[in-house]
Amino acid sequence: MRIIPFRFILLLVFLLFLWSCAPFLAKPTSFSFETSEECKEFLNRLDEIVKKAGMRDASSVSVPEFPYLRANRFLASLKKNVKSDEEKREWVRWMQELDLESRKKEISNLPDQAILSVKIKDVEKIDRENLYVQVKSCSSKLLNDDQADPGFNEMLFSLAHVPDGYSFFRRAMGLYPLVSIPVAAVTGRSRNKMRSRFETPLDELPVDGHLKAFIPARKISLPEGDVREIIGRSKMNPLRVPQLDKGQEEKLVWSFAPILIQDVAASYDLIGEMMWREGQVEVDPEKPTVYYYLSHAFFKGEPILQINYVFWYSERAGERPPGIEKGHLDGLTIRISLDDRGKVFMADVINNCGCYHFFVPQKERVGQVLTRPLMFDAFVPQWLPTVAAAERLGIRINSGWHQVQRLISAGEFPSSSPYALMPYTVLEALPRENSRTESIFNSKGIAKGSDRIERFILFSMGIRAIGSMRQRGCHAIELIGKEHFDNPSLFDQNFVFK
């Protein structure tokens, strides 16, 4: 008879002991719903909680019937280019990523009580981290299941749509056809005044205080060949859309960062870092900051990359702006558009309310400015300046009203302060004093605390909270007709390019 070694018996007893204790020692690190319907119900329930808390991210819109997908105007427009199965998968994957990005911000911004109200089977206590883990798990499960449905793409193509930012009801109630006549006259006069500013010799532009330059803190300037190579590599995907990795993004964003030449007459002319202070959004002028994000558009029908630089002032004030435009918070967005070889062919500008939009194209690229029925033609107050070697695009801005007066090639400046560059997403989940985060924008994409009297005077134009500062993706830029800053066909609809 064979004798079992004593050491073997001890090892067996030890393993049995560990196995029996496993339920008490193990700590679950992941969990998931068993069916697609449970996942869909969970995401829809989370949407309701986010909506009730007023924390919806307005930078993109949900796709009906697909709670794990969101679209923006570029992705909704891109579907006309999507043909092959590989292109369709890439397009859907991008919308899925857009949803996950928005949900991550929303979960971060939810009040603690709202997080605790989320119920998940077999989970006693939920926190932000494992809530987001569940969201990602359900997103993957729903996408995998839906892609097995032969009618998936056809249905998605019909539903991926971004509504315009104009209210038919407001325009109907405000007698838009009648009121638009005097508004058009005022808009025409405003354009003439802006054109006059741009035609004034640079050294004759008025200065209310003193000129101060805000320059990028990092002096990165890529050669044309390097930019062309980055753009070329970034388009190596099924959709041929420039998509940068973090390293490429950082290099390009710093390389094209403009110099802001600001007429400083008071503290409201100093750009700064956005912050929460006693429940209100404020600007810290001690920390000059410019926020950036990437976007995409079409140039002669082909997808191109855009770099958006957004900066903020504490208020619009002083003697220059009209009284109805004055108020808490002000800012500008400068958008730099690169062609498929990485060359700048267009800059365009808006105040962060969506107001005063104008184009600055490269003259050699424009064959014709197109006429638009029942709308003003594209406003082009100047051509894009040639930026000299070792210089940058300079933006000259007046005091108080913060209107751009000129785009120039700018180099060394006697009075300057370096500015930091921060991702725009920081604004959409900005840390508060209590260690939580909160977007500076409400669920409609309006900057909190930036209301203007204009909303009562110009409501007939159909734009919600007109005059208020707005979130990316929410800038209606025309009073007469309809147009949006993030319309990816904005350039091709307004210009014939050579």
Secondary structure as GFF3:
##gff-version 3
##sequence-region A 1 498
A	DSSP	alpha_helix	6	25	.	.	.	ID=ss1
A	DSSP	alpha_helix	36	53	.	.	.	ID=ss2
A	DSSP	beta_strand	61	63	.	.	.	ID=ss3
A	DSSP	beta_strand	66	71	.	.	.	ID=ss4
A	DSSP	alpha_helix	73	78	.	.	.	ID=ss5
A	DSSP	three_ten_helix	79	81	.	.	.	ID=ss6
A	DSSP	alpha_helix	85	109	.	.	.	ID=ss7
A	DSSP	alpha_helix	112	116	.	.	.	ID=ss8
A	DSSP	alpha_helix	128	147	.	.	.	ID=ss9
A	DSSP	alpha_helix	152	159	.	.	.	ID=ss10
A	DSSP	alpha_helix	168	173	.	.	.	ID=ss11
A	DSSP	alpha_helix	176	199	.	.	.	ID=ss12
A	DSSP	three_ten_helix	202	204	.	.	.	ID=ss13
A	DSSP	beta_strand	210	216	.	.	.	ID=ss14
A	DSSP	alpha_helix	224	234	.	.	.	ID=ss15
A	DSSP	alpha_helix	246	255	.	.	.	ID=ss16
A	DSSP	beta_strand	259	264	.	.	.	ID=ss17
A	DSSP	three_ten_helix	267	269	.	.	.	ID=ss18
A	DSSP	beta_strand	273	277	.	.	.	ID=ss19
A	DSSP	beta_strand	280	284	.	.	.	ID=ss20
A	DSSP	beta_strand	289	299	.	.	.	ID=ss21
A	DSSP	beta_strand	302	316	.	.	.	ID=ss22
A	DSSP	three_ten_helix	323	325	.	.	.	ID=ss23
A	DSSP	beta_strand	327	338	.	.	.	ID=ss24
A	DSSP	beta_strand	344	351	.	.	.	ID=ss25
A	DSSP	beta_strand	358	361	.	.	.	ID=ss26
A	DSSP	three_ten_helix	363	365	.	.	.	ID=ss27
A	DSSP	beta_strand	366	369	.	.	.	ID=ss28
A	DSSP	beta_strand	392	397	.	.	.	ID=ss29
A	DSSP	beta_strand	404	410	.	.	.	ID=ss30
A	DSSP	beta_strand	416	423	.	.	.	ID=ss31
A	DSSP	alpha_helix	425	428	.	.	.	ID=ss32
A	DSSP	beta_strand	430	431	.	.	.	ID=ss33
A	DSSP	beta_strand	437	438	.	.	.	ID=ss34
A	DSSP	alpha_helix	454	457	.	.	.	ID=ss35
A	DSSP	three_ten_helix	459	461	.	.	.	ID=ss36
A	DSSP	alpha_helix	490	494	.	.	.	ID=ss37
A	DSSP	beta_strand	495	497	.	.	.	ID=ss38
###
